[in-house]
Amino acid sequence: MRNDNAFSAGYVMGKEIGLVVYKVEKDGSLHGLWTIAGKDGSGTEVLTPK
């Protein structure tokens, strides 16, 4: 789902369900914060277009 400069997605990895929310930057990169259901904590990632 996209709303203005925010993009979010749910995903499944085996038996685990996760959620990631990205901020869409002007240069096209995505700065994300993700979490997995039932787990403590979260992580970050940056996706950069080639």
N, CA, C and O atoms as a Tripos MOL2 file, in Angstrom:
@<TRIPOS>MOLECULE
protein
  200   199    50     0     0
PROTEIN
NO_CHARGES

@<TRIPOS>ATOM
      1 N           0.8410   -1.1590    0.0000 N.3       1 MET1
      2 CA          0.0000    0.0000    0.0000 C.3       1 MET1
      3 C           0.8970    1.2360    0.0000 C.2       1 MET1
      4 O           1.9090    1.2810    0.6990 O.2       1 MET1
      5 N           0.5200    2.2230   -0.7800 N.am      2 ARG2
      6 CA          1.2760    3.4760   -0.8100 C.3       2 ARG2
      7 C           0.3710    4.6320   -0.4230 C.2       2 ARG2
      8 O          -0.7850    4.7000   -0.8400 O.2       2 ARG2
      9 N           0.9150    5.5440    0.3820 N.am      3 ASN3
     10 CA          0.2110    6.7500    0.7890 C.3       3 ASN3
     11 C           1.2350    7.8720    0.8390 C.2       3 ASN3
     12 O           2.0830    7.9080    1.7300 O.2       3 ASN3
     13 N           1.1540    8.8000   -0.1320 N.am      4 ASP4
     14 CA          2.1050    9.9030   -0.2450 C.3       4 ASP4
     15 C           3.5200    9.3350   -0.3580 C.2       4 ASP4
     16 O           3.8160    8.6600   -1.3430 O.2       4 ASP4
     17 N           4.4050    9.5810    0.6130 N.am      5 ASN5
     18 CA          5.7770    9.0740    0.5080 C.3       5 ASN5
     19 C           6.0060    7.8560    1.4010 C.2       5 ASN5
     20 O           7.1480    7.5340    1.7300 O.2       5 ASN5
     21 N           4.9300    7.1800    1.7930 N.am      6 ALA6
     22 CA          5.0470    5.9600    2.5990 C.3       6 ALA6
     23 C           4.5540    4.7630    1.7900 C.2       6 ALA6
     24 O           3.5330    4.8380    1.1080 O.2       6 ALA6
     25 N           5.2920    3.6610    1.8760 N.am      7 PHE7
     26 CA          4.9500    2.4230    1.1830 C.3       7 PHE7
     27 C           5.0590    1.3000    2.2000 C.2       7 PHE7
     28 O           6.0690    1.1950    2.8950 O.2       7 PHE7
     29 N           4.0380    0.4600    2.3000 N.am      8 SER8
     30 CA          4.0770   -0.6370    3.2670 C.3       8 SER8
     31 C           3.7010   -1.9430    2.5950 C.2       8 SER8
     32 O           2.9900   -1.9650    1.5900 O.2       8 SER8
     33 N           4.1940   -3.0400    3.1740 N.am      9 ALA9
     34 CA          3.8880   -4.3650    2.6350 C.3       9 ALA9
     35 C           3.9710   -5.3990    3.7440 C.2       9 ALA9
     36 O           4.8090   -5.3040    4.6410 O.2       9 ALA9
     37 N           3.1000   -6.3770    3.6710 N.am     10 GLY10
     38 CA          3.1850   -7.5430    4.5340 C.3      10 GLY10
     39 C           3.8590   -8.6590    3.7520 C.2      10 GLY10
     40 O           3.8070   -8.6790    2.5230 O.2      10 GLY10
     41 N           4.4850   -9.5790    4.4560 N.am     11 TYR11
     42 CA          5.1690  -10.6800    3.7740 C.3      11 TYR11
     43 C           5.1730  -11.9230    4.6460 C.2      11 TYR11
     44 O           4.9800  -11.8480    5.8600 O.2      11 TYR11
     45 N           5.3940  -13.0610    4.0160 N.am     12 VAL12
     46 CA          5.4710  -14.3440    4.7070 C.3      12 VAL12
     47 C           6.8140  -14.9740    4.3830 C.2      12 VAL12
     48 O           7.2070  -15.0550    3.2200 O.2      12 VAL12
     49 N           7.5250  -15.4270    5.4330 N.am     13 MET13
     50 CA          8.7960  -16.1470    5.2810 C.3      13 MET13
     51 C           8.6370  -17.4680    6.0230 C.2      13 MET13
     52 O           8.7780  -17.5200    7.2450 O.2      13 MET13
     53 N           8.3460  -18.5260    5.2890 N.am     14 GLY14
     54 CA          8.0760  -19.7970    5.9580 C.3      14 GLY14
     55 C           6.8140  -19.6740    6.7790 C.2      14 GLY14
     56 O           5.7370  -19.4370    6.2330 O.2      14 GLY14
     57 N           6.9350  -19.8340    8.1040 N.am     15 LYS15
     58 CA          5.7830  -19.7260    9.0030 C.3      15 LYS15
     59 C           5.6840  -18.3580    9.6660 C.2      15 LYS15
     60 O           4.7780  -18.1260   10.4660 O.2      15 LYS15
     61 N           6.5970  -17.4560    9.3460 N.am     16 GLU16
     62 CA          6.6170  -16.1420    9.9890 C.3      16 GLU16
     63 C           5.9780  -15.0830    9.0950 C.2      16 GLU16
     64 O           6.1140  -15.1150    7.8710 O.2      16 GLU16
     65 N           5.2760  -14.1440    9.7340 N.am     17 ILE17
     66 CA          4.6110  -13.0510    9.0360 C.3      17 ILE17
     67 C           5.2900  -11.7540    9.4400 C.2      17 ILE17
     68 O           5.5490  -11.5210   10.6210 O.2      17 ILE17
     69 N           5.5760  -10.9120    8.4570 N.am     18 GLY18
     70 CA          6.2520   -9.6550    8.7440 C.3      18 GLY18
     71 C           5.5630   -8.4620    8.1160 C.2      18 GLY18
     72 O           4.6610   -8.5980    7.2900 O.2      18 GLY18
     73 N           6.0090   -7.3020    8.5270 N.am     19 LEU19
     74 CA          5.5090   -6.0380    8.0040 C.3      19 LEU19
     75 C           6.6950   -5.1070    7.8110 C.2      19 LEU19
     76 O           7.5730   -5.0190    8.6700 O.2      19 LEU19
     77 N           6.7150   -4.4170    6.6880 N.am     20 VAL20
     78 CA          7.7470   -3.4100    6.4410 C.3      20 VAL20
     79 C           7.0660   -2.1180    5.9920 C.2      20 VAL20
     80 O           6.1150   -2.1440    5.2110 O.2      20 VAL20
     81 N           7.5630   -0.9940    6.4950 N.am     21 VAL21
     82 CA          7.0800    0.3280    6.1040 C.3      21 VAL21
     83 C           8.2840    1.1130    5.6050 C.2      21 VAL21
     84 O           9.2820    1.2580    6.3100 O.2      21 VAL21
     85 N           8.1780    1.6170    4.3830 N.am     22 TYR22
     86 CA          9.2650    2.3770    3.7680 C.3      22 TYR22
     87 C           8.8800    3.8380    3.6110 C.2      22 TYR22
     88 O           7.7120    4.1680    3.4050 O.2      22 TYR22
     89 N           9.8740    4.7070    3.7120 N.am     23 LYS23
     90 CA          9.7360    6.1030    3.3000 C.3      23 LYS23
     91 C          10.3680    6.1950    1.9210 C.2      23 LYS23
     92 O          11.5310    5.8360    1.7420 O.2      23 LYS23
     93 N           9.5990    6.6780    0.9440 N.am     24 VAL24
     94 CA         10.0960    6.8280   -0.4180 C.3      24 VAL24
     95 C          10.8120    8.1730   -0.5040 C.2      24 VAL24
     96 O          10.1940    9.2280   -0.3560 O.2      24 VAL24
     97 N          12.1240    8.1230   -0.7450 N.am     25 GLU25
     98 CA         12.9350    9.3420   -0.8070 C.3      25 GLU25
     99 C          12.9090    9.9390   -2.2200 C.2      25 GLU25
    100 O          12.5570    9.2510   -3.1780 O.2      25 GLU25
    101 N          13.2810   11.2140   -2.3470 N.am     26 LYS26
    102 CA         13.2700   11.9000   -3.6430 C.3      26 LYS26
    103 C          14.1860   11.2470   -4.6670 C.2      26 LYS26
    104 O          13.9190   11.3240   -5.8660 O.2      26 LYS26
    105 N          15.2770   10.5970   -4.2120 N.am     27 ASP27
    106 CA         16.2080    9.9460   -5.1380 C.3      27 ASP27
    107 C          15.7430    8.5460   -5.5480 C.2      27 ASP27
    108 O          16.4520    7.8430   -6.2680 O.2      27 ASP27
    109 N          14.5470    8.1390   -5.0900 N.am     28 GLY28
    110 CA         14.0090    6.8300   -5.4390 C.3      28 GLY28
    111 C          14.3610    5.7260   -4.4630 C.2      28 GLY28
    112 O          13.8670    4.6070   -4.5950 O.2      28 GLY28
    113 N          15.2070    6.0170   -3.4840 N.am     29 SER29
    114 CA         15.5610    4.9950   -2.4970 C.3      29 SER29
    115 C          14.4160    4.8160   -1.5010 C.2      29 SER29
    116 O          13.5880    5.7070   -1.3090 O.2      29 SER29
    117 N          14.3940    3.6450   -0.8780 N.am     30 LEU30
    118 CA         13.3880    3.3230    0.1250 C.3      30 LEU30
    119 C          14.0890    3.0780    1.4530 C.2      30 LEU30
    120 O          14.9680    2.2200    1.5340 O.2      30 LEU30
    121 N          13.7200    3.8120    2.4870 N.am     31 HIS31
    122 CA         14.2780    3.6350    3.8280 C.3      31 HIS31
    123 C          13.2190    2.9170    4.6490 C.2      31 HIS31
    124 O          12.1530    3.4670    4.9230 O.2      31 HIS31
    125 N          13.5220    1.6730    5.0420 N.am     32 GLY32
    126 CA         12.5070    0.8270    5.6450 C.3      32 GLY32
    127 C          12.7330    0.4630    7.0890 C.2      32 GLY32
    128 O          13.8610    0.4280    7.5810 O.2      32 GLY32
    129 N          11.6230    0.1900    7.7590 N.am     33 LEU33
    130 CA         11.5920   -0.3260    9.1230 C.3      33 LEU33
    131 C          10.7110   -1.5620    9.0830 C.2      33 LEU33
    132 O           9.5700   -1.4970    8.6260 O.2      33 LEU33
    133 N          11.2330   -2.6970    9.5610 N.am     34 TRP34
    134 CA         10.4810   -3.9480    9.4620 C.3      34 TRP34
    135 C          10.3970   -4.6490   10.8070 C.2      34 TRP34
    136 O          11.2030   -4.4080   11.7050 O.2      34 TRP34
    137 N           9.4090   -5.5180   10.9260 N.am     35 THR35
    138 CA          9.2220   -6.3230   12.1250 C.3      35 THR35
    139 C           8.5940   -7.6570   11.7420 C.2      35 THR35
    140 O           8.0030   -7.7910   10.6700 O.2      35 THR35
    141 N           8.7250   -8.6350   12.6210 N.am     36 ILE36
    142 CA          8.1420   -9.9590   12.4250 C.3      36 ILE36
    143 C           7.1760  -10.2190   13.5740 C.2      36 ILE36
    144 O           7.5210  -10.0130   14.7370 O.2      36 ILE36
    145 N           5.9690  -10.6710   13.2510 N.am     37 ALA37
    146 CA          4.9300  -10.9170   14.2570 C.3      37 ALA37
    147 C           5.4260  -11.8870   15.3260 C.2      37 ALA37
    148 O           6.0210  -12.9190   15.0160 O.2      37 ALA37
    149 N           5.1730  -11.5430   16.5880 N.am     38 GLY38
    150 CA          5.5290  -12.4060   17.6990 C.3      38 GLY38
    151 C           6.9800  -12.3480   18.1320 C.2      38 GLY38
    152 O           7.3800  -13.0670   19.0480 O.2      38 GLY38
    153 N           7.7770  -11.5020   17.4870 N.am     39 LYS39
    154 CA          9.1980  -11.3590   17.8220 C.3      39 LYS39
    155 C           9.4360   -9.9830   18.4320 C.2      39 LYS39
    156 O           8.7440   -9.0230   18.0920 O.2      39 LYS39
    157 N          10.4060   -9.8840   19.3270 N.am     40 ASP40
    158 CA         10.7850   -8.5920   19.8870 C.3      40 ASP40
    159 C          11.6780   -7.8470   18.9010 C.2      40 ASP40
    160 O          12.4720   -8.4560   18.1840 O.2      40 ASP40
    161 N          11.5390   -6.5390   18.8750 N.am     41 GLY41
    162 CA         12.4460   -5.7070   18.0980 C.3      41 GLY41
    163 C          12.0020   -5.4760   16.6710 C.2      41 GLY41
    164 O          10.9400   -5.9170   16.2330 O.2      41 GLY41
    165 N          12.8690   -4.7620   15.9630 N.am     42 SER42
    166 CA         12.6320   -4.4190   14.5680 C.3      42 SER42
    167 C          13.9850   -4.2270   13.8950 C.2      42 SER42
    168 O          15.0270   -4.2480   14.5490 O.2      42 SER42
    169 N          13.9540   -4.0430   12.5930 N.am     43 GLY43
    170 CA         15.1860   -3.8240   11.8450 C.3      43 GLY43
    171 C          14.9910   -2.7170   10.8350 C.2      43 GLY43
    172 O          13.8750   -2.2470   10.6120 O.2      43 GLY43
    173 N          16.0780   -2.3090   10.2320 N.am     44 THR44
    174 CA         16.0180   -1.2730    9.2060 C.3      44 THR44
    175 C          16.7350   -1.7580    7.9610 C.2      44 THR44
    176 O          17.5760   -2.6550    8.0160 O.2      44 THR44
    177 N          16.3910   -1.1500    6.8410 N.am     45 GLU45
    178 CA         17.0870   -1.4290    5.5920 C.3      45 GLU45
    179 C          16.9170   -0.2430    4.6580 C.2      45 GLU45
    180 O          15.9870    0.5500    4.8020 O.2      45 GLU45
    181 N          17.8240   -0.1330    3.7030 N.am     46 VAL46
    182 CA         17.7410    0.8910    2.6680 C.3      46 VAL46
    183 C          17.8520    0.1910    1.3260 C.2      46 VAL46
    184 O          18.8070   -0.5460    1.0770 O.2      46 VAL46
    185 N          16.8690    0.4240    0.4590 N.am     47 LEU47
    186 CA         16.8830   -0.1140   -0.8960 C.3      47 LEU47
    187 C          17.1900    1.0360   -1.8440 C.2      47 LEU47
    188 O          16.5120    2.0630   -1.8210 O.2      47 LEU47
    189 N          18.2090    0.8650   -2.6750 N.am     48 THR48
    190 CA         18.6680    1.9270   -3.5590 C.3      48 THR48
    191 C          18.5600    1.4760   -5.0090 C.2      48 THR48
    192 O          19.0870    0.4180   -5.3550 O.2      48 THR48
    193 N          17.8870    2.2520   -5.8760 N.am     49 PRO49
    194 CA         17.7830    1.8630   -7.2850 C.3      49 PRO49
    195 C          19.1380    1.9510   -7.9790 C.2      49 PRO49
    196 O          19.9820    2.7710   -7.6190 O.2      49 PRO49
    197 N          19.3320    1.1000   -8.9720 N.am     50 LYS50
    198 CA         20.5850    1.1300   -9.7490 C.3      50 LYS50
    199 C          20.5280    2.1930  -10.8040 C.2      50 LYS50
    200 O          21.4870    2.3700  -11.5560 O.2      50 LYS50
@<TRIPOS>BOND
     1     1     2 1
     2     2     3 1
     3     3     4 2
     4     3     5 am
     5     5     6 1
     6     6     7 1
     7     7     8 2
     8     7     9 am
     9     9    10 1
    10    10    11 1
    11    11    12 2
    12    11    13 am
    13    13    14 1
    14    14    15 1
    15    15    16 2
    16    15    17 am
    17    17    18 1
    18    18    19 1
    19    19    20 2
    20    19    21 am
    21    21    22 1
    22    22    23 1
    23    23    24 2
    24    23    25 am
    25    25    26 1
    26    26    27 1
    27    27    28 2
    28    27    29 am
    29    29    30 1
    30    30    31 1
    31    31    32 2
    32    31    33 am
    33    33    34 1
    34    34    35 1
    35    35    36 2
    36    35    37 am
    37    37    38 1
    38    38    39 1
    39    39    40 2
    40    39    41 am
    41    41    42 1
    42    42    43 1
    43    43    44 2
    44    43    45 am
    45    45    46 1
    46    46    47 1
    47    47    48 2
    48    47    49 am
    49    49    50 1
    50    50    51 1
    51    51    52 2
    52    51    53 am
    53    53    54 1
    54    54    55 1
    55    55    56 2
    56    55    57 am
    57    57    58 1
    58    58    59 1
    59    59    60 2
    60    59    61 am
    61    61    62 1
    62    62    63 1
    63    63    64 2
    64    63    65 am
    65    65    66 1
    66    66    67 1
    67    67    68 2
    68    67    69 am
    69    69    70 1
    70    70    71 1
    71    71    72 2
    72    71    73 am
    73    73    74 1
    74    74    75 1
    75    75    76 2
    76    75    77 am
    77    77    78 1
    78    78    79 1
    79    79    80 2
    80    79    81 am
    81    81    82 1
    82    82    83 1
    83    83    84 2
    84    83    85 am
    85    85    86 1
    86    86    87 1
    87    87    88 2
    88    87    89 am
    89    89    90 1
    90    90    91 1
    91    91    92 2
    92    91    93 am
    93    93    94 1
    94    94    95 1
    95    95    96 2
    96    95    97 am
    97    97    98 1
    98    98    99 1
    99    99   100 2
   100    99   101 am
   101   101   102 1
   102   102   103 1
   103   103   104 2
   104   103   105 am
   105   105   106 1
   106   106   107 1
   107   107   108 2
   108   107   109 am
   109   109   110 1
   110   110   111 1
   111   111   112 2
   112   111   113 am
   113   113   114 1
   114   114   115 1
   115   115   116 2
   116   115   117 am
   117   117   118 1
   118   118   119 1
   119   119   120 2
   120   119   121 am
   121   121   122 1
   122   122   123 1
   123   123   124 2
   124   123   125 am
   125   125   126 1
   126   126   127 1
   127   127   128 2
   128   127   129 am
   129   129   130 1
   130   130   131 1
   131   131   132 2
   132   131   133 am
   133   133   134 1
   134   134   135 1
   135   135   136 2
   136   135   137 am
   137   137   138 1
   138   138   139 1
   139   139   140 2
   140   139   141 am
   141   141   142 1
   142   142   143 1
   143   143   144 2
   144   143   145 am
   145   145   146 1
   146   146   147 1
   147   147   148 2
   148   147   149 am
   149   149   150 1
   150   150   151 1
   151   151   152 2
   152   151   153 am
   153   153   154 1
   154   154   155 1
   155   155   156 2
   156   155   157 am
   157   157   158 1
   158   158   159 1
   159   159   160 2
   160   159   161 am
   161   161   162 1
   162   162   163 1
   163   163   164 2
   164   163   165 am
   165   165   166 1
   166   166   167 1
   167   167   168 2
   168   167   169 am
   169   169   170 1
   170   170   171 1
   171   171   172 2
   172   171   173 am
   173   173   174 1
   174   174   175 1
   175   175   176 2
   176   175   177 am
   177   177   178 1
   178   178   179 1
   179   179   180 2
   180   179   181 am
   181   181   182 1
   182   182   183 1
   183   183   184 2
   184   183   185 am
   185   185   186 1
   186   186   187 1
   187   187   188 2
   188   187   189 am
   189   189   190 1
   190   190   191 1
   191   191   192 2
   192   191   193 am
   193   193   194 1
   194   194   195 1
   195   195   196 2
   196   195   197 am
   197   197   198 1
   198   198   199 1
   199   199   200 2
@<TRIPOS>SUBSTRUCTURE
     1 MET1         2 RESIDUE 1 A MET
     2 ARG2         6 RESIDUE 1 A ARG
     3 ASN3        10 RESIDUE 1 A ASN
     4 ASP4        14 RESIDUE 1 A ASP
     5 ASN5        18 RESIDUE 1 A ASN
     6 ALA6        22 RESIDUE 1 A ALA
     7 PHE7        26 RESIDUE 1 A PHE
     8 SER8        30 RESIDUE 1 A SER
     9 ALA9        34 RESIDUE 1 A ALA
    10 GLY10       38 RESIDUE 1 A GLY
    11 TYR11       42 RESIDUE 1 A TYR
    12 VAL12       46 RESIDUE 1 A VAL
    13 MET13       50 RESIDUE 1 A MET
    14 GLY14       54 RESIDUE 1 A GLY
    15 LYS15       58 RESIDUE 1 A LYS
    16 GLU16       62 RESIDUE 1 A GLU
    17 ILE17       66 RESIDUE 1 A ILE
    18 GLY18       70 RESIDUE 1 A GLY
    19 LEU19       74 RESIDUE 1 A LEU
    20 VAL20       78 RESIDUE 1 A VAL
    21 VAL21       82 RESIDUE 1 A VAL
    22 TYR22       86 RESIDUE 1 A TYR
    23 LYS23       90 RESIDUE 1 A LYS
    24 VAL24       94 RESIDUE 1 A VAL
    25 GLU25       98 RESIDUE 1 A GLU
    26 LYS26      102 RESIDUE 1 A LYS
    27 ASP27      106 RESIDUE 1 A ASP
    28 GLY28      110 RESIDUE 1 A GLY
    29 SER29      114 RESIDUE 1 A SER
    30 LEU30      118 RESIDUE 1 A LEU
    31 HIS31      122 RESIDUE 1 A HIS
    32 GLY32      126 RESIDUE 1 A GLY
    33 LEU33      130 RESIDUE 1 A LEU
    34 TRP34      134 RESIDUE 1 A TRP
    35 THR35      138 RESIDUE 1 A THR
    36 ILE36      142 RESIDUE 1 A ILE
    37 ALA37      146 RESIDUE 1 A ALA
    38 GLY38      150 RESIDUE 1 A GLY
    39 LYS39      154 RESIDUE 1 A LYS
    40 ASP40      158 RESIDUE 1 A ASP
    41 GLY41      162 RESIDUE 1 A GLY
    42 SER42      166 RESIDUE 1 A SER
    43 GLY43      170 RESIDUE 1 A GLY
    44 THR44      174 RESIDUE 1 A THR
    45 GLU45      178 RESIDUE 1 A GLU
    46 VAL46      182 RESIDUE 1 A VAL
    47 LEU47      186 RESIDUE 1 A LEU
    48 THR48      190 RESIDUE 1 A THR
    49 PRO49      194 RESIDUE 1 A PRO
    50 LYS50      198 RESIDUE 1 A LYS
